[in-house]
Amino acid sequence: MRLSRRAMLAGAVSTLATRAFAEAPLTSPRPLARTPAKDAIAKMVSSKGFAGRFGVVVTDLRTGEIIEDIDGDIAQPPASVAKAFTALYAIESMGDDHTFKTRIFADGQVIDGILDGNLILSGGGDPNLVTDQLAELAQRLKDSGLREVKGEFLVWDSALVNQDEIDESQFDYLGYNPTITGLNLNYNRVHFEWKLEGQEYVTTMDARSENYRPEVTTAQISVVDRPSPVFTYNDAGDVDQWTVAGSALNKEGSRWLPVRHPALYAGEVFATFARSQGIVLKKPKETQAMPSGVPLASVESAPLREMMRGMLRFSTNLTAEAAGMAATGARAGAPRGLRTSALGMSRWADERAGGIAASFVDHSGLGDQSRVSPADMVKLLGAPGVMPTLQPIMRDIRLVGEDQQVIDDPDVSVKAKTGTLNFVSSLAGYVRTNSGRDLAFAFFASDLEAREAGKLSGAESPPGARGWNRRARRLQQDILKHLAFRLT
């Protein structure tokens, strides 16, 4: 079965052309007073029809006029809108063209194609490395002339400080809450597939990508006869041991599960491809020592700007965390842990926007303890030099009419980042209206009491969450349409 890289990993880069808006600085360091006559948005929000808070701030980027401000100073969880901060932070810290390298080192002499020493797979923090690239790396290793390795096969993942998962309050089995290391593969997820044959389930765990699907042993799963929980996890040292409730499985299907030992996972997959090239390696072992010796082969990520475009479009959490942690490491001169790195981004945002009070616990927005106010979000979006960097790589947001058809108006464009958690919905970015005005906006909605109750329920999607988020998104659409078509 072939699966496109975009569909499989939800991490591909958008190739849609974008139209950049010309940046117009604010005419005054102080925002102008809100125009009282423009109360249509306030009426929409007051009759929103769902519980919780809905904050709105909209400003005109040319004049500095505050079009609307409803609870704009109240900080809320930004969810994945935090990735807009991360994209700017990473690009400005490391540069548009920065790439992450994954390399193979020979720790010893290579004579007549035989390495008398250890071979090391060295991660450079690339969050978007996929199985196909490891196949390419194995081919390049063969092309270097290597035929045999007498020593150990080591894997090194300390280019970033290891983090078991992004948010400890999330369920262990969620593929979007992966482990973070300096050596990642397939967004640190393994593909679990099952099929009922007779009375028994046949299962596979593989590291599939567009062209390959090698089976792995670093992640194992067994089907258990029980009503709940759906999944259990056990860390067996160098193996992820999962069980799944048979009552939760249909006749056949698949899903991605997180990998908690990414370096060993990547090492096993690379060894499979090396063996196909005639190079037999021993079972991978982790090493804490920074690789030295002779580099034999390498693969590189896409340039950082393209990586950030894909992250903003597909909202890949691992990409955000690795990029943010790498940015902090570049600024500090050494790797930093996730929480320290997120604090560093908070401080940077305060300096970058001339004084804002954003507080981050991660770089992806998965943790609901991060806080940003709509006013501070808009302040960052309108800060000098931000729009030319962020707007072209943000996602196109389609406006939909009452007939559920996309509204096609060449004079209108919305480029923004969405964010969703249970009972949290956010949207922030830029609008070009049909009257030619360039606006920055932030809509933050949350019902934190309902969110906490949902956590206690133990459900991945607690009762009421989908309906609440759907209504929040509908209100966001209504406000955007008002701004785009009715604002003079």
Buried (B, 14 or more C-beta within 10 A) or exposed (E): EEBEBBEBBBBBBBEEEBEEBEBBEBEEEEBBEBEEEBEBBBEBBEEBEBEBBBBBBBBBBBBBBBBBBBBBEBBBBBBBBBBBBBBBBBBBBBEEEBBBBBBBBBBBEBEEEBBBBBBBBBBBBBBBBBBBBBBEBBBBBBEBEBBBBEBBBBBBBBBBBBBBBBBEEBBBBBBBBBBBBBBBBBBBBBBBBBBBEEEEBEBBBBBBBBEBBBBBEBBBBEBEEBEEBBBBBEEEEBBBBBBBBBEEBEEEEBEBBBBBBBBBBBBBBBBBBBEBBEBEBBEBBBBEEEBEBBBBBBBBBBBBBBBBBBBBBBBBBBBBBBBBBBBBBBBEEEBBBBBEBBBBBBEBBBEBBEEBBBBBBBBBBBBBEBBBBBBBBBBBBBBEEBBEBBBBBBBBBEBBEEEEEEEEEEEBBBBBBBBBBBBBBBBBBBBBBBEEBBBBBBBBBBBBEBBEBBBEEEEEEBEBBEEBBEBBBBBBBBBBBBBBBEBE
